[in-house]
């Protein structure tokens, strides 16, 4: 609880210091109000353009990632289907093989008991 209060106090102090710094910079700036407003407008416009570019890049990256993920999921599904089909086909033919092995084992057991 005390830690939370300390963090809150620190943040309020930081905010107050930032506001004080901005006001002081504006009042003591060697530029006229018109020039200062122009600079602020230009900086805001540049920030908007950079934000727009970054959002476009992020959107393109997300779309590319979505396509790759979809392709990967489709490939994984197809591979799983092939494995299941292969297992089922082996299981079906495996029953006949199992019967042949069991018959061979029975014959071997009969031959062994006949020799004893």
C-alpha positions, -999 to 999 in steps of 0.1 A, spaced: 0 0 0 28 24 9 46 15 -24 14 24 -44 12 57 -26 49 64 -34 44 57 -70 13 79 -72 32 107 -55 61 103 -80 37 104 -110 20 136 -97 54 152 -91 65 142 -126 33 156 -141 36 189 -122 73 192 -132 64 186 -169 36 212 -169 59 237 -152 86 231 -177 63 235 -207 48 268 -193 83 281 -186 96 272 -221 66 289 -237 69 321 -217 107 324 -221 109 312 -258 126 337 -281 100 331 -307 68 351 -312 34 334 -305 28 331 -343 61 314 -349 56 291 -319 21 281 -330 35 274 -365 63 252 -351 38 233 -329 15 228 -360 44 215 -381 56 192 -354 20 179 -349 17 173 -387 50 154 -388 39 133 -358 6 125 -376 24 115 -408 48 92 -390 19 77 -370 0 71 -402 30 55 -419 36 33 -389 0 22 -388 1 13 -425 33 -7 -419 18 -25 -389 -14 -32 -409 6 -47 -438 27 -68 -414 -4 -81 -396 -20 -90 -429 11 -108 -440 13 -127 -407 -24 -136 -410 -18 -150 -445 12 -170 -434 -7 -183 -403 -36 -193 -425 -14 -211 -449 4 -229 -421 -29 -240 -406 -41 -253 -439 -8 -272 -445 -10 -287 -409 -46 -298 -415 -37 -315 -448 -7 -332 -432 -29 -344 -403 -55 -357 -427 -28 -376 -447 -15 -391 -414 -50 -402 -404 -57 -417 -438 -23 -435 -437 -30 -449 -402 -65 -460 -412 -52 -477 -444 -25 -494 -424 -50 -504 -397 -73 -520 -423 -45 -539 -440 -29 -545 -406 -59 -567 -395 -51 -591 -423 -14 -591 -414 -23 -596 -377 -44 -626 -386 -16 -641 -407 9 -635 -378 -15 -651 -353 -20 -681 -376 18 -685 -380 23 -683 -343 -4 -710 -337 13 -733 -362 47 -726 -346 32 -734 -312 16 -766 -325 49 -777 -341 68 -769 -309 43 -789 -288 43 -818 -313 81 -821 -311 80 -821 -273 
